[in-house]
Amino acid sequence: MPFVVVELFAHPGHGTVAFAFSTPAKLAAALGGAQPWVAASIGPLAESLAEQGAGVLLDPRVAPGASNWRPADVAAYAREAGR
């Protein structure tokens, strides 16, 4: 069965959240171009996360210098996920 790994962030106003972006360009603008991502419907994602006490922020503003994935990180993750 396929699965999706969701990266969670601590947000001062919303608690634990996953960031969601309406376009890949908005994701890259906020967090950089080397971001693993998957297209998903926000409704089921939000419902699933709510069951775990987390939320979803759509197109969030991200502080400059926020933790970003680097190309090497994405490559290492892809290798691990392929095992």
C-alpha positions in Angstrom: 0.0 0.0 0.0 1.5 3.4 -0.9 2.0 6.0 1.8 2.9 9.6 2.2 5.3 11.0 4.7 4.3 14.4 6.0 6.8 16.9 7.5 5.4 18.7 10.5 6.4 22.1 11.7 5.8 24.0 15.0 3.9 27.2 14.2 3.5 29.8 16.9 -0.1 30.6 16.1 -1.4 27.2 14.9 0.5 24.6 16.8 1.8 21.5 14.9 1.1 21.9 11.2 2.0 20.5 7.8 2.6 23.1 5.1 0.6 22.8 1.9 1.1 24.8 -1.2 -1.3 25.5 -4.0 1.4 25.3 -6.7 4.9 23.8 -6.9 6.1 27.4 -7.7 4.8 28.6 -4.3 6.5 25.7 -2.6 9.8 26.5 -4.2 9.5 30.2 -3.5 8.8 29.6 0.2 11.2 26.7 0.9 13.6 26.5 -2.1 13.6 24.3 -5.2 14.9 21.1 -3.6 11.7 20.0 -1.8 10.2 16.5 -2.0 6.5 16.9 -2.6 3.4 15.0 -3.6 0.1 16.3 -5.0 -2.7 15.6 -2.6 -6.3 16.8 -1.9 -6.2 19.2 1.1 -9.5 17.9 2.6 -8.4 14.3 3.2 -4.9 15.5 4.3 -6.4 17.9 6.8 -8.8 15.2 8.2 -6.0 12.7 8.6 -3.8 15.2 10.4 -6.6 16.5 12.6 -7.0 12.9 13.9 -3.4 13.2 15.1 -3.9 16.7 16.6 -2.2 18.6 13.8 -3.4 21.0 11.2 -2.6 22.2 7.6 -1.5 25.7 6.6 -2.1 26.5 2.9 0.5 28.8 1.2 2.1 29.8 4.5 4.6 32.7 4.8 7.9 31.1 5.8 10.5 33.0 7.7 13.7 33.7 5.7 16.3 31.1 6.4 13.8 28.5 7.5 15.0 24.9 7.4 15.1 23.7 3.8 15.9 20.5 2.1 19.1 20.5 0.0 19.5 18.5 -3.3 21.7 16.0 -1.4 19.0 15.6 1.3 16.4 14.8 -1.4 18.7 12.3 -3.1 19.4 10.5 0.3 15.7 10.4 1.1 14.9 8.9 -2.3 17.5 6.2 -1.8 16.1 5.4 1.7 12.5 5.4 0.4 13.4 3.0 -2.4 14.6 0.3 0.0 
